[in-house]
Amino acid sequence: MPQNDHNVDVAIIGAGPAGLTAAYLLSKKGYSVSVIEKDAVYVGGISRTVELDGFRFDIGGHRFFSKSKEVVDLWNEILPDDFIVRPRMSRIYYEGKFYSYPLRAFEALGNLGLWRSTLCMASFAKAKLFPNRDVRSFQDWTVNAFGHKLFSIFFKTYTEKVWGMPCDEMSADWAAQRIKGLSLWGAVTDGLKRSLGLNKRPNDGMATKTLLESFRYPRLGPGMMWEAARDFVLARGNSVLMAHSLGQLSQDQASGRWRMTANGPDGEVAITAGHVISSAPMRELAGRIQPQPATLGQAMDLKYRDFLTVALMVKGKDIFPDNWIYIHDPKVQVGRIQNFRSWSPEMVPDPDLACVGLEYFCFEGDGLWSSSDADLIELAKKEMATLGLCNPDDVVGGAVVRQEKAYPVYDDGYADNVLAMRTELQRLYPTLHLVGRNGMHRYNNQDHAMMTAMLTVRNIEAGEQLYDIWAVNEDAEYHEAGEEGQDAAGQRAALASERLVPNRLKAA
């Protein structure tokens, strides 16, 4: 029988950015909280930092930038003394050449050649003059925005590596959310001015985030933030149960309180709570609620893309200067390569070694995911040589980090499936709150995931749903233009826009 030794105000599933933001704020306000996290060692979810022999690996690369003053203030509160400002450098590798990103006009023209550059601009002009009016897929959206030629060079190969599906089968929502703010003319104009030395003003966030030239970063990686949040929760007398996965979740109809079981190394633990906050994947949550929801079948149709990083320790202080490189080359399987020292010098303990992370996008159980660590390290060494980035003989060590359900897939049916499950759960269980990237099956950035938790805490504190957390990032834009931590008035506008205004005011 489970031990019912946790009777709390709020139970939280998952110790990622959303779950720990909620736990931190609730603990600060005096609520009793229990968090369950299935990882045995690390908090932070995809924002964790894995450590091996003094080397630290960021899972995917996490810049700390947000227009939300409240999010920035919370970052500074949790981690007041450990942020550093890092220069941003990233490039695209295509057909054996590197393209700066943001674009540098003369460099791009030189790499592509006059004829191909002319075709790109002609293709762009055609897309603007004769756009596709029936936009359904990622390919439709991107071709409309940039032209077919640029789509095929700079979007198709990389995107299909990331998602493992053709671009014409992906929802247009993905393109709209992630690249809507990036204007081709804006990027070319900015690059041209900088190439000519006419624009020396730093790009500090007044443009789209993809064009930022510097960013803040915790000196020991993003996991440092979430370890500090966990420590605060524990210091307030609350619990974070590591190596505990969700068993079952049910609500007592008489009292309205929740009973949650979690499976841990010492057996099953039971938690009772007035509210439950879940950042677990919607598909997993649906399978554990009792009685099973009517939308279980639709939840089970939700798909996820998994991810693994192969870290290589290489002789040499830095083998390339970038923070990361996008690999738009079908000859290799790697999709992106991180340079951990460029994120923070403290990520690498030995000044005579570089440490790079080759990122492979896969599905759990497929050939890549199931490969042995040794085989993956050999593959990474071979592909670094193919790309001309290092000599395999200079590699002196390696490690593999796997991340399941890293990206919620935006296929044709995802939006209907999410809406069906969300609607049913909101109707039946107003004290069950879905937050975060996987909890909402939405590709939210770290700051958006935090904001869903911040608004959920306000709803719990008020005893009613004042804010619709599904409106965070609702308009599918990459909300990272503008200054970091904009003024309080601007923040109020961001939080209480027409889409985020309290529900009772909407009714009025």
Summary of the structure (lengths in Angstrom):
residues: 508
radius of gyration: 23.1
end to end distance: 50.0
largest distance: 73.5
contacts: 1712
relative contact order: 0.18
helix: 40%
strand: 25%
